[in-house]
Amino acid sequence: MLRTLRNGVDVCVTATLLDGIVLARSVYNHSMNYRSAVVLGHAREVTDAEEKLRALEAVVEHMVPGRWSDARQPTQGELDGTTVLALALDEASAKVRSGPSNDFDRDAELPVWAGVIPLRLTAGPAEADSEGVPLPPYLRD
């Protein structure tokens, strides 16, 4: 896939976060609360070494701020073995569904529970893979 994409083809990238399961009084009206984005663009391979490093740093720092400067930097061999693509945002759209169920009026008085089961992704405490190295401040906070 990456070999094809780095040759400069049109790309569609979609991401969805599920925020909740929506239960209505009828199964027909069950739904989900979510946030979704679709991006259409033209991918290009990042070949400039400095741009590639900045892109990799941005990903690492987005996931765990402070980690890039704490960990070993990539070797030239690792950089050569890593494909980084840049995607021009030619077209993008977002869609959101939130709130309670949308029951039909005729179902509103049914003695059936309706509501939302919230779903959340949360980080747990860090789990060390070895002893002796203290937890860095950016993981404690």
Beta strands, then each sheet from edge to edge (+ up, - down):
strand 1: 10-23
strand 2: 31-45
strand 3: 85-87
strand 4: 91-97
strand 5: 115-118
sheet 1: 3+ 2- 1+ 5-
sheet 2: 3+ 2- 4+
end
